[in-house]
């Protein structure tokens, strides 16, 4: 568990000596890349009701299988060196810190930036990436937006993100925003042949339907080498 929170995480197997130090891409070394995934990335509200916010009404727009195929096509290798699953997304910060990550690039698949400036004196699920940036754990952020944002921009979740970008809310940060279909071309990064230093996978039960645990968390956890025993289903 992450001792700072006192709540359990589920750690995957650590794969050692998977790649030699000289087996790197042009832009990224294995030790540089963190991949952070929130399950809310995979679920969209009904198109006919732009204001729908109850997560049980949300439906998946992307399957775990297609997500993994896309990562492979982008040149991101699996499994990662380390992986961790969690319910509270802020635990990712403590996992990176405990693993000694420094100056990393985080590719963040999420419906929220998690780079908000609110309550900077504490680490919470809305600011943990900004905290990691301020402390030198992360040097660059690539925020991958769900494709449905561009088809349903009037939904509060999508409009909050898109309007924040229009206002330049994240302009001071080394943050690149791309849609899922643009990665990796628009990110300016080459992932060819790189396995992430760590994958963090957050269940985020407040933002996904109950079915998300079995439909998405379990298969993704398996692909990343995370044991899902002991993780409660969404209730």
C-alpha positions in Angstrom: 0.0 0.0 0.0 1.0 3.6 -0.3 1.8 4.5 3.3 1.1 8.2 2.9 -2.6 7.3 2.3 -2.9 4.1 4.3 -5.2 2.6 1.6 -4.5 -0.4 -0.5 -3.2 -0.4 -4.0 -2.6 -3.5 -6.1 0.9 -3.7 -7.4 1.8 -5.6 -10.5 4.9 -7.7 -11.0 8.1 -5.8 -11.6 9.7 -6.9 -14.8 13.4 -6.5 -14.6 16.0 -6.4 -17.5 13.2 -6.3 -20.1 15.2 -3.8 -22.2 18.8 -2.9 -22.2 19.7 0.7 -21.6 20.8 1.2 -25.2 17.4 0.0 -26.6 15.7 3.3 -26.7 13.5 5.3 -29.0 14.7 8.6 -30.5 12.7 10.7 -28.0 12.0 8.6 -24.9 13.9 6.2 -22.7 12.1 3.5 -20.8 12.8 5.3 -17.5 11.1 8.5 -18.9 7.6 7.2 -19.6 4.8 7.0 -17.1 1.3 6.1 -18.3 -1.6 7.1 -16.2 -5.1 5.9 -17.0 -8.4 6.7 -15.4 -11.4 4.5 -16.3 -13.5 7.6 -16.8 -11.5 8.0 -20.1 -13.5 5.1 -21.5 -17.0 6.1 -20.8 -19.2 8.7 -22.4 -22.7 10.1 -21.6 -25.6 9.4 -23.9 -25.5 11.7 -27.0 -29.2 12.5 -26.7 -28.8 14.1 -23.3 -25.8 16.4 -23.2 -26.2 17.2 -19.6 -26.5 13.6 -18.3 -24.1 13.2 -15.4 -25.2 10.0 -13.7 -22.3 7.5 -14.3 -24.7 4.6 -14.6 -26.0 6.2 -17.8 -22.6 6.4 -19.3 -21.6 3.9 -22.0 -18.1 2.8 -23.1 -17.0 4.4 -26.3 -13.7 2.4 -26.3 -13.1 -1.2 -25.3 -9.9 -2.3 -23.4 -9.0 -4.5 -26.4 -9.1 -1.6 -28.9 -7.2 0.6 -26.4 -4.4 -1.9 -26.1 -4.3 -2.4 -29.9 -3.9 1.3 -30.3 -1.1 1.5 -27.8 0.7 -1.3 -29.6 0.2 0.5 -32.9 1.7 3.6 -31.4 4.8 1.6 -30.4 4.2 1.4 -26.7 5.2 -2.0 -25.4 3.5 -4.0 -22.7 3.8 -5.1 -20.0 5.3 -2.1 -18.2 8.2 -2.3 -15.8 5.9 -1.7 -12.9 2.2 -1.2 -12.6 -0.3 -0.3 -9.9 -4.1 -0.3 -9.7 -6.1 2.0 -7.3 -9.5 3.4 -6.5 -8.3 6.8 -5.4 -6.4 8.4 -8.3 -4.1 10.5 -6.2 -2.3 7.4 -5.1 -0.5 7.6 -8.5 1.5 10.5 -7.1 2.7 8.4 -4.1 3.5 5.4 -6.3 5.7 7.5 -8.6 7.4 9.1 -5.6 8.0 5.8 -3.9 9.4 4.3 -7.1 11.9 7.2 -7.3 10.6 8.6 -10.6 12.3 11.8 -11.7 11.9 14.1 -14.7 9.4 11.7 -16.3 7.0 12.3 -19.1 3.4 11.3 -18.1 0.9 10.3 -20.7 -2.4 10.9 -19.0 -5.6 9.2 -20.3 -8.4 10.9 -18.4 -11.5 13.0 -18.7 -10.0 15.5 -16.3 -6.6 17.1 -16.3 -5.8 16.4 -12.6 -3.6 19.5 -12.9 -5.9 21.9 -11.0 -4.3 24.5 -8.7 -6.9 24.1 -6.0 -5.9 23.3 -2.4 -2.2 23.2 -3.2 -1.2 22.4 0.4 -2.5 18.8 0.0 -2.4 16.1 -2.7 -5.8 15.2 -4.0 -7.3 13.6 -7.1 -7.6 16.9 -8.9 -4.0 18.2 -8.5 -1.7 15.2 -8.1 -0.1 15.6 -11.5 0.6 19.3 -10.8 2.1 18.3 -7.5 4.3 15.8 -9.2 5.4 18.4 -11.7 6.2 20.9 -9.0 8.4 18.3 -7.2 10.4 17.2 -10.3 8.8 13.8 -10.5 7.3 14.8 -13.8 8.8 17.2 -16.3 6.2 17.0 -19.1 2.5 16.1 -19.4 0.6 14.7 -22.4 -3.1 14.8 -21.6 -5.0 12.5 -23.9 -8.7 13.6 -24.2 -11.5 11.1 -24.8 -12.7 11.2 -28.4 -16.2 11.8 -27.3 -15.4 15.3 -26.0 -15.3 16.5 -29.6 -18.7 14.9 -30.4 -20.5 16.0 -27.3 -18.8 19.3 -26.2 -21.9 20.6 -24.4 -21.6 18.0 -21.7 -20.3 19.5 -18.4 -17.3 17.2 -18.3 -16.3 18.0 -21.8 -17.1 21.7 -21.7 -15.1 22.1 -18.4 -12.0 20.7 -20.0 -12.4 22.4 -23.4 -13.2 25.8 -21.9 -10.3 25.6 -19.5 -8.0 25.0 -22.5 -9.6 27.9 -24.4 -9.0 30.2 -21.4 -5.3 29.1 -21.3 -5.8 27.7 -17.8 -2.8 25.3 -18.2 -0.6 27.6 -20.3 2.1 28.0 -17.7 2.5 24.2 -17.5 4.6 22.0 -19.8 1.3 20.3 -21.0 0.4 19.1 -24.4 -3.2 18.2 -25.1 -4.1 15.7 -27.8 -7.1 13.6 -28.7 -6.9 9.9 -28.5 -6.7 9.5 -32.3 -3.8 12.0 -32.5 -1.4 10.1 -30.2 1.5 9.9 -30.8 1.8 12.1 -33.9 0.5 15.3 -32.3 2.3 14.7 -29.0 5.7 15.2 -30.6 6.9 12.0 -29.0 8.3 8.8 -30.5 7.2 5.7 -28.5 8.6 3.1 -30.8 9.9 0.2 -28.8 9.4 1.7 -25.4 7.7 0.1 -22.4 6.4 2.5 -19.7 8.5 2.8 -16.5 5.1 2.5 -14.7 1.4 2.3 -15.5 -1.1 3.5 -13.0 -4.7 2.5 -13.4 -7.5 4.2 -11.5 -11.0 2.9 -11.0 -12.5 6.2 -10.0 -15.9 4.8 -8.9 -17.7 8.2 -8.8 -17.3 8.6 -12.6 -18.0 5.2 -14.1 -20.8 2.7 -14.1 -20.7 -0.3 -11.8 -20.0 -2.5 -14.8 -16.7 -0.8 -15.4 -14.8 -2.9 -13.0 -15.4 -6.2 -14.9 -15.6 -4.7 -18.4 -12.5 -2.5 -18.2 -10.5 -2.6 -15.0 -10.1 -6.4 -14.9 -8.9 -6.8 -18.6 -6.6 -3.7 -18.4 -5.2 -4.8 -15.1 -4.4 -8.2 -16.6 -2.6 -6.7 -19.6 -0.5 -4.5 -17.3 0.4 -7.2 -14.9 -1.8 -5.9 -12.0 -3.5 -8.4 -9.7 -7.1 -7.4 -9.2 -7.7 -9.7 -6.2 -8.9 -7.7 -3.2 -10.1 -4.8 -5.3 -13.8 -4.3 -4.6 -16.2 -4.0 -7.5 -18.0 -0.7 -8.0 -20.8 -0.5 -5.5 
